[in-house]
Amino acid sequence: MGPPAFDDAFLHDLDALFAWRRDVRRFRTDPVDEGALRACLAAAHRAPSVGNSRPWRFVRVSDPGRREGVAASFARCNAAAASGYDAERAAQYRSLKLAGLNEAPVHLAAFCDDATVAGLGLGRASMPETLAYSVVGAVQCFWLAARARGLGVGWVSILDPGSVTALLAVPETWRLVAYLCVGHPVEEHCDPELERHGWQAEDRRGGTLIER
């Protein structure tokens, strides 16, 4: 059987999916269907990886104490980040909603297993960072699969990775790449929230392709 043929209608919908992917910070608290979540994780496992290493390790964080610890790490790091701006910009920074940790029904931590033997190190001797990049690819696949099912995803990067890793009691060889909030969005927008709330100017230039 040959590869599938994707018609113009599918390509239009795919472009819409990319446009509506958006980083979500405002979630409803109602639960996520378990089947939908598992389908999104299955999509993540189809991501490409260097040397077919599949180094991603997803941890669902359900324990209230651990969630509180992650939220406390966010609060500390967020306060430190605000202190790096002048008074006016710091006030604007503090007005932004930068995480949905308290509302999102699902928390997922995505780790890179630096000790994985899958792939036998193929393809990363000269660029070892591609192992973590593979995890980012899996996160993106998860994200698009979630959006296609009406779910939102928010990537929380304002965290201390060392303290979060210790809090989740994972193997020492696992490196935190992403902490994801997952749930149904309170509101729907196809424009970036940071543009909508005036943190940065609208930019529609897109990527730059340089010929050499």
Backbone bond lengths (Angstrom), bond angles and torsions (degrees), N, CA, C in turn:
res aa  C-N    CA-C-N  psi(-1)  N-CA   C-N-CA  omega(-1)  CA-C   N-CA-C  phi
1 M - - - 1.461 - - 1.526 108.95 -
2 G 1.319 116.01 132.91 1.453 120.66 -177.32 1.510 112.17 -81.07
3 P 1.325 116.64 177.32 1.463 120.78 179.73 1.525 111.07 -68.60
4 P 1.335 118.18 155.40 1.462 120.02 179.00 1.514 110.85 -69.34
5 A 1.336 114.87 154.15 1.461 120.92 175.36 1.522 107.96 -103.87
6 F 1.321 117.24 127.22 1.459 121.97 -177.89 1.528 108.92 -103.02
7 D 1.332 115.78 117.03 1.458 119.82 -175.61 1.526 111.00 -83.01
8 D 1.342 115.54 177.47 1.460 120.82 -176.52 1.524 111.86 -62.40
9 A 1.330 117.22 -34.95 1.464 119.85 179.70 1.526 110.60 -64.16
10 F 1.327 116.14 -41.23 1.466 119.42 177.59 1.522 110.46 -64.38
11 L 1.325 117.47 -43.97 1.454 120.53 -178.83 1.524 110.90 -63.20
12 H 1.318 117.11 -36.45 1.466 121.03 176.46 1.518 110.28 -62.81
13 D 1.343 116.08 -45.00 1.465 120.32 179.05 1.528 111.20 -65.98
14 L 1.319 116.54 -35.89 1.465 119.69 178.69 1.523 110.81 -64.89
15 D 1.318 116.90 -42.78 1.466 120.29 176.56 1.527 110.38 -61.44
16 A 1.340 117.20 -39.47 1.456 120.70 178.22 1.522 110.93 -64.98
17 L 1.318 117.19 -38.02 1.459 121.16 177.70 1.523 110.89 -61.33
18 F 1.320 117.44 -44.13 1.462 120.66 177.34 1.526 110.64 -61.64
19 A 1.335 116.16 -41.98 1.464 120.12 -177.45 1.524 111.58 -67.30
20 W 1.323 117.93 -33.56 1.455 121.94 -175.64 1.529 112.56 -96.60
21 R 1.320 117.53 7.16 1.465 119.69 -178.34 1.516 111.10 -60.10
22 R 1.310 118.80 -53.11 1.457 127.05 172.91 1.524 116.08 39.71
23 D 1.306 115.44 141.51 1.464 123.86 176.06 1.532 107.93 -81.49
24 V 1.329 117.29 117.27 1.464 122.29 -174.17 1.525 110.11 -98.42
25 R 1.324 116.39 135.25 1.464 121.55 176.61 1.527 111.84 -120.78
26 R 1.344 116.84 -13.69 1.462 121.53 -174.68 1.533 108.67 -113.86
27 F 1.321 116.16 107.11 1.456 122.03 -173.42 1.523 112.06 -116.35
28 R 1.325 115.11 150.06 1.450 120.69 164.21 1.526 107.84 -77.89
29 T 1.320 116.18 158.02 1.463 119.94 -175.74 1.524 112.98 -94.93
30 D 1.333 118.30 -4.03 1.467 119.40 -179.07 1.522 109.90 -68.19
31 P 1.336 116.82 151.44 1.466 120.66 -171.98 1.525 113.68 -67.30
32 V 1.319 114.62 158.55 1.460 123.07 175.69 1.523 108.20 -93.61
33 D 1.320 116.45 135.56 1.457 120.55 176.90 1.531 110.18 -58.78
34 E 1.322 116.19 128.65 1.465 120.01 -175.73 1.522 111.81 -63.46
35 G 1.334 117.08 -37.89 1.458 119.66 178.60 1.513 112.45 -63.35
36 A 1.335 116.26 -39.08 1.467 120.08 178.28 1.519 110.71 -65.67
37 L 1.332 116.29 -42.03 1.465 119.88 179.49 1.523 110.55 -62.61
38 R 1.319 116.83 -43.62 1.465 120.49 179.82 1.524 111.35 -64.95
39 A 1.336 116.94 -35.97 1.458 119.93 177.46 1.527 110.92 -64.93
40 C 1.331 116.69 -38.15 1.469 120.38 178.16 1.523 110.89 -66.59
41 L 1.321 116.67 -39.38 1.465 119.87 177.59 1.526 110.80 -66.94
42 A 1.333 116.65 -36.03 1.467 119.49 176.46 1.525 110.44 -62.22
43 A 1.349 116.13 -38.94 1.464 119.68 176.63 1.521 110.76 -63.66
44 A 1.332 116.37 -38.90 1.469 119.79 178.47 1.521 111.11 -60.74
45 H 1.317 116.85 -37.65 1.460 120.69 -178.17 1.533 112.38 -71.53
46 R 1.316 117.30 -9.94 1.476 120.54 175.95 1.530 111.87 -90.13
47 A 1.303 117.48 1.83 1.462 120.57 -178.32 1.530 110.57 -64.90
48 P 1.335 116.84 151.93 1.464 119.33 172.96 1.519 110.35 -70.57
49 S 1.314 116.78 153.78 1.466 120.18 177.67 1.518 108.81 -148.88
50 V 1.315 115.70 149.23 1.459 120.63 -178.43 1.528 109.60 -61.90
51 G 1.315 116.01 127.12 1.454 120.87 179.18 1.519 113.64 61.43
52 N 1.332 117.45 21.28 1.468 122.32 -175.78 1.532 110.87 54.02
53 S 1.332 115.42 39.43 1.465 121.48 -175.01 1.525 113.49 -78.74
54 R 1.346 117.22 -26.27 1.475 122.88 -179.65 1.534 111.01 44.56
55 P 1.333 117.40 61.77 1.466 120.33 -172.55 1.524 114.64 -84.26
56 W 1.320 118.33 -0.40 1.469 120.43 -175.51 1.526 110.76 -72.62
57 R 1.310 114.39 140.28 1.467 122.12 176.10 1.533 106.92 -134.38
58 F 1.301 117.32 114.47 1.466 121.79 -178.14 1.531 109.92 -98.23
59 V 1.317 115.98 132.65 1.460 122.58 178.47 1.523 108.34 -120.84
60 R 1.326 116.74 121.11 1.468 119.76 174.63 1.527 108.32 -84.41
61 V 1.312 115.56 124.73 1.465 121.02 -177.61 1.535 107.90 -100.51
62 S 1.325 115.74 104.43 1.461 121.32 -177.31 1.521 112.90 -113.12
63 D 1.321 117.47 -24.08 1.461 121.29 -177.50 1.533 110.24 -64.24
64 P 1.341 118.11 125.79 1.475 120.15 -177.51 1.523 113.63 -58.64
65 G 1.327 117.19 -38.37 1.456 119.89 179.76 1.513 112.44 -64.07
66 R 1.318 116.41 -41.43 1.465 119.91 178.27 1.526 110.57 -68.52
67 R 1.300 117.24 -38.53 1.463 119.26 176.75 1.528 110.63 -62.33
68 E 1.301 115.93 -41.85 1.466 119.26 177.73 1.522 110.92 -62.25
69 G 1.339 116.69 -37.69 1.455 120.07 177.87 1.517 112.50 -64.56
70 V 1.332 116.46 -39.59 1.470 120.06 176.93 1.531 110.00 -65.69
71 A 1.335 116.68 -43.02 1.465 120.14 178.61 1.526 111.21 -62.25
72 A 1.334 117.04 -37.06 1.463 120.33 178.13 1.524 110.92 -66.68
73 S 1.340 116.70 -38.43 1.463 120.12 176.49 1.523 110.25 -62.97
74 F 1.330 116.38 -42.36 1.467 120.00 177.16 1.529 110.64 -59.85
75 A 1.336 117.02 -45.47 1.465 120.41 -177.85 1.518 111.36 -60.26
76 R 1.331 116.78 -42.70 1.475 120.49 179.56 1.526 110.89 -65.36
77 C 1.320 116.29 -47.97 1.469 119.92 -177.76 1.520 111.63 -68.36
78 N 1.322 116.43 -34.20 1.455 120.20 179.31 1.526 110.87 -67.31
79 A 1.332 116.17 -41.08 1.466 119.92 177.69 1.528 110.69 -64.13
80 A 1.319 116.30 -40.82 1.461 120.33 178.92 1.528 110.98 -64.51
81 A 1.335 116.33 -39.58 1.461 119.74 179.27 1.525 110.94 -65.08
82 A 1.329 117.53 -41.20 1.466 121.01 179.93 1.519 111.28 -61.79
83 S 1.335 116.60 -35.13 1.462 120.44 -177.65 1.521 112.69 -68.18
84 G 1.320 117.15 -12.73 1.464 120.44 179.93 1.512 114.25 -84.17
85 Y 1.340 117.86 -2.50 1.457 121.59 -179.50 1.535 110.21 -108.46
86 D 1.314 116.01 162.85 1.457 119.20 173.24 1.525 108.97 -68.56
87 A 1.337 117.82 170.53 1.461 121.79 -170.92 1.522 112.81 -58.02
88 E 1.330 117.16 -44.49 1.463 120.09 -177.28 1.527 111.40 -66.59
89 R 1.338 114.91 -45.87 1.465 119.00 -178.90 1.524 110.25 -69.26
90 A 1.332 118.05 -34.85 1.461 121.11 178.61 1.520 111.00 -63.63
91 A 1.337 116.86 -39.93 1.461 120.47 177.92 1.521 110.58 -63.64
92 Q 1.322 116.22 -40.82 1.460 119.75 177.70 1.528 109.93 -65.86
93 Y 1.329 116.53 -41.54 1.467 121.16 179.00 1.530 110.36 -58.00
94 R 1.318 116.56 -45.64 1.470 120.27 -177.36 1.519 112.27 -66.54
95 S 1.327 117.20 -21.84 1.466 120.54 179.26 1.522 112.55 -79.16
96 L 1.324 116.85 -14.33 1.461 120.77 -178.44 1.528 110.70 -78.19
97 K 1.314 115.88 144.57 1.466 120.03 171.76 1.519 107.01 -95.23
98 L 1.309 116.68 111.22 1.461 121.45 -171.26 1.518 113.91 -109.32
99 A 1.318 117.46 2.53 1.462 120.43 177.57 1.518 109.75 -160.86
100 G 1.336 115.55 153.19 1.459 120.83 176.07 1.510 111.68 -114.30
101 L 1.320 115.78 35.17 1.464 120.96 -173.01 1.527 113.01 -61.54
102 N 1.311 117.50 -33.51 1.461 120.09 -175.44 1.524 112.80 -83.72
103 E 1.330 117.86 -17.73 1.454 120.70 -175.63 1.531 113.64 -109.49
104 A 1.317 117.95 -35.36 1.468 120.72 -173.15 1.531 111.16 -61.87
105 P 1.328 118.27 129.01 1.458 119.92 -179.08 1.526 114.19 -71.28
106 V 1.331 117.25 -23.73 1.466 121.12 -178.50 1.524 109.77 -120.90
107 H 1.325 115.36 129.93 1.460 122.52 171.18 1.525 107.65 -115.77
108 L 1.316 116.75 129.40 1.457 121.83 176.25 1.522 109.40 -127.03
109 A 1.316 116.10 129.06 1.463 121.07 172.89 1.523 108.08 -103.26
110 A 1.315 116.62 127.44 1.464 121.80 179.85 1.523 108.88 -105.52
111 F 1.314 115.41 119.65 1.460 121.96 -178.39 1.520 111.08 -111.88
112 C 1.319 115.50 155.87 1.465 122.95 169.94 1.523 108.06 -104.28
113 D 1.320 116.20 123.20 1.469 120.90 177.42 1.524 108.31 -85.14
114 D 1.316 116.17 97.02 1.460 120.68 -176.75 1.524 112.60 -68.23
115 A 1.326 117.59 -14.20 1.463 121.17 -177.59 1.525 112.55 -101.05
116 T 1.332 117.34 7.75 1.458 118.46 -178.04 1.530 111.12 -59.16
117 V 1.320 115.23 139.97 1.470 119.66 177.24 1.527 111.12 -98.81
118 A 1.336 116.48 -7.74 1.464 119.56 178.28 1.521 109.66 -60.72
119 G 1.302 115.74 132.24 1.459 120.55 -179.56 1.513 113.94 87.36
120 L 1.338 116.73 -11.42 1.474 121.90 175.96 1.525 112.68 54.00
121 G 1.332 115.70 34.39 1.461 119.97 176.12 1.503 115.41 77.66
122 L 1.345 117.47 4.95 1.455 121.15 -176.57 1.530 111.46 -58.97
123 G 1.337 116.69 129.77 1.455 121.68 170.40 1.507 116.01 87.05
124 R 1.336 118.37 -2.98 1.462 117.54 -176.52 1.526 114.11 -125.42
125 A 1.327 118.20 12.29 1.461 120.09 179.73 1.518 111.06 -63.21
126 S 1.330 117.20 -40.32 1.466 120.56 -178.37 1.524 112.52 -92.85
127 M 1.346 117.72 -18.44 1.463 121.68 179.46 1.532 108.83 -136.81
128 P 1.322 117.31 73.86 1.473 119.97 -176.67 1.516 113.89 -62.73
129 E 1.328 116.94 -21.00 1.463 119.38 -179.56 1.526 112.29 -66.06
130 T 1.345 117.29 -14.82 1.463 119.24 179.65 1.528 111.85 -65.32
131 L 1.327 118.01 -18.47 1.464 119.66 175.90 1.529 109.93 -64.28
132 A 1.337 117.05 -47.23 1.462 120.40 177.40 1.525 111.18 -69.03
133 Y 1.334 117.22 -35.27 1.458 119.85 177.45 1.533 110.19 -59.83
134 S 1.325 116.87 -34.04 1.461 120.60 178.65 1.526 110.60 -62.09
135 V 1.323 116.67 -37.19 1.466 120.56 177.49 1.528 110.00 -65.35
136 V 1.323 116.69 -39.97 1.473 120.33 177.75 1.529 109.73 -60.28
137 G 1.331 116.84 -39.43 1.461 120.15 176.71 1.518 111.76 -61.22
138 A 1.325 116.88 -40.17 1.461 120.90 178.10 1.522 111.16 -66.25
139 V 1.333 116.63 -38.93 1.462 120.73 177.05 1.525 110.31 -61.72
140 Q 1.322 117.16 -43.01 1.464 120.38 179.91 1.529 110.90 -64.00
141 C 1.333 117.69 -41.11 1.464 119.99 177.35 1.523 110.74 -62.42
142 F 1.327 116.72 -43.05 1.460 121.15 177.14 1.527 110.11 -59.40
143 W 1.316 115.59 -44.54 1.468 122.76 -175.73 1.528 110.92 -61.23
144 L 1.329 116.80 -47.36 1.457 120.54 -179.07 1.522 111.22 -67.29
145 A 1.336 117.21 -38.79 1.458 120.55 177.37 1.523 110.89 -64.07
146 A 1.324 116.74 -37.39 1.461 121.10 177.94 1.520 110.98 -66.35
147 R 1.312 116.79 -45.58 1.462 121.14 -179.14 1.524 110.53 -61.67
148 A 1.344 116.60 -38.78 1.463 120.77 179.59 1.522 111.61 -64.33
149 R 1.329 117.13 -21.88 1.465 122.32 179.34 1.524 112.34 -101.05
150 G 1.328 116.62 13.02 1.453 120.42 177.52 1.515 114.60 81.62
151 L 1.317 117.65 9.85 1.456 121.78 178.56 1.524 110.13 -96.22
152 G 1.321 116.12 152.84 1.450 121.73 174.58 1.516 110.09 -108.78
153 V 1.320 115.15 154.21 1.468 122.07 178.16 1.522 108.13 -132.16
154 G 1.318 116.27 136.72 1.461 121.64 174.55 1.516 109.81 -125.00
155 W 1.317 116.32 126.69 1.473 122.10 -179.66 1.526 107.37 -93.01
156 V 1.317 116.82 114.66 1.464 122.36 -179.73 1.522 108.63 -96.26
157 S 1.322 116.29 110.50 1.468 120.96 -179.05 1.522 112.20 -107.71
158 I 1.332 117.08 -6.36 1.462 120.39 -178.34 1.525 107.90 -88.53
159 L 1.313 114.79 70.64 1.463 123.70 -176.02 1.519 109.11 -144.58
160 D 1.324 116.53 156.75 1.455 121.38 170.65 1.527 107.43 -90.17
161 P 1.335 119.32 108.72 1.459 120.71 -174.17 1.524 113.48 -61.49
162 G 1.338 116.89 -33.75 1.462 119.49 179.74 1.511 112.45 -64.09
163 S 1.326 116.90 -46.26 1.456 120.06 -178.03 1.522 111.06 -70.02
164 V 1.329 117.62 -37.17 1.463 120.11 178.26 1.521 110.64 -66.95
165 T 1.321 117.17 -41.62 1.464 120.69 178.25 1.523 110.66 -61.28
166 A 1.323 116.48 -44.54 1.462 120.05 178.61 1.528 110.98 -64.47
167 L 1.310 116.88 -39.79 1.459 122.29 -179.13 1.522 111.15 -61.61
168 L 1.323 117.46 -35.82 1.460 121.44 -176.03 1.526 112.47 -88.65
169 A 1.324 117.08 -2.99 1.472 122.18 172.61 1.531 112.58 52.69
170 V 1.318 115.77 50.42 1.464 121.07 178.17 1.531 109.05 -98.43
171 P 1.327 118.47 167.31 1.466 120.22 178.35 1.526 112.74 -55.83
172 E 1.311 115.91 149.45 1.464 121.46 -177.43 1.523 112.97 -61.86
173 T 1.309 117.23 -23.70 1.471 120.54 -178.05 1.523 112.65 -84.85
174 W 1.340 117.13 -0.13 1.459 119.78 178.42 1.519 109.91 -91.55
175 R 1.328 115.64 131.25 1.464 122.16 -178.32 1.525 109.71 -113.65
176 L 1.332 117.07 127.61 1.459 120.47 -178.97 1.524 110.85 -68.31
177 V 1.320 115.61 126.43 1.457 121.68 177.73 1.527 110.76 -109.75
178 A 1.327 117.53 -40.73 1.465 120.12 -176.41 1.526 109.98 -150.99
179 Y 1.326 114.91 142.77 1.462 120.89 171.24 1.518 105.90 -118.23
180 L 1.335 116.39 119.53 1.456 122.32 -170.02 1.518 111.78 -114.50
181 C 1.328 115.65 132.43 1.463 122.35 168.55 1.526 106.95 -97.95
182 V 1.328 116.42 135.67 1.463 120.98 -175.39 1.527 109.18 -133.52
183 G 1.323 116.73 134.65 1.462 120.93 177.12 1.516 110.96 174.89
184 H 1.311 115.83 -173.16 1.458 121.10 178.37 1.533 108.69 -83.11
185 P 1.332 117.98 129.06 1.471 120.13 -179.25 1.527 112.18 -67.48
186 V 1.320 115.77 144.86 1.461 121.48 172.91 1.521 110.14 -71.19
187 E 1.325 116.47 -36.76 1.458 122.32 -177.20 1.510 109.24 -138.85
188 E 1.311 116.15 158.84 1.464 121.75 -178.00 1.519 110.15 -119.92
189 H 1.323 117.32 127.58 1.458 122.70 176.76 1.522 108.31 -143.57
190 C 1.312 117.29 144.43 1.466 119.82 175.99 1.521 111.57 -100.62
191 D 1.348 117.46 0.16 1.462 119.57 176.46 1.529 108.91 -104.07
192 P 1.329 118.39 150.73 1.465 121.36 -179.81 1.524 112.01 -61.02
193 E 1.321 116.18 137.51 1.463 120.34 -178.53 1.523 112.17 -61.20
194 L 1.327 117.62 -36.13 1.464 119.90 -178.50 1.527 111.97 -66.12
195 E 1.325 116.81 -29.26 1.463 119.54 173.08 1.526 110.10 -74.41
196 R 1.321 116.24 -42.71 1.459 120.60 -175.82 1.520 111.90 -63.24
197 H 1.334 116.95 -31.70 1.463 120.86 -178.24 1.535 112.64 -101.26
198 G 1.323 116.60 15.10 1.448 120.77 169.34 1.518 116.56 78.97
199 W 1.343 118.12 12.75 1.464 118.81 178.59 1.515 111.36 -72.64
200 Q 1.311 116.56 -34.40 1.455 120.46 177.77 1.515 109.11 -142.24
201 A 1.327 115.20 158.05 1.457 120.66 -178.89 1.519 109.99 -74.37
202 E 1.328 114.71 153.57 1.459 119.86 176.72 1.520 109.31 -62.84
203 D 1.330 116.05 134.77 1.466 121.14 -178.17 1.518 108.22 -135.09
204 R 1.297 116.63 111.00 1.459 120.83 -179.38 1.532 111.20 -116.04
205 R 1.316 116.31 24.58 1.462 119.07 -178.36 1.521 111.43 -71.55
206 G 1.334 117.13 -29.84 1.456 119.77 -176.83 1.515 111.09 75.24
207 G 1.302 115.60 -174.99 1.450 121.28 -179.52 1.515 110.99 -72.87
208 T 1.299 115.83 159.95 1.464 121.36 178.96 1.515 109.20 -107.27
209 L 1.295 115.46 129.06 1.456 121.08 176.15 1.521 108.23 -103.23
210 I 1.320 115.95 119.11 1.467 121.76 -177.78 1.519 109.07 -107.10
211 E 1.304 115.27 129.09 1.457 119.89 177.44 1.530 109.91 -92.90
212 R 1.281 116.14 138.51 1.464 121.16 176.16 1.529 110.22 -127.94
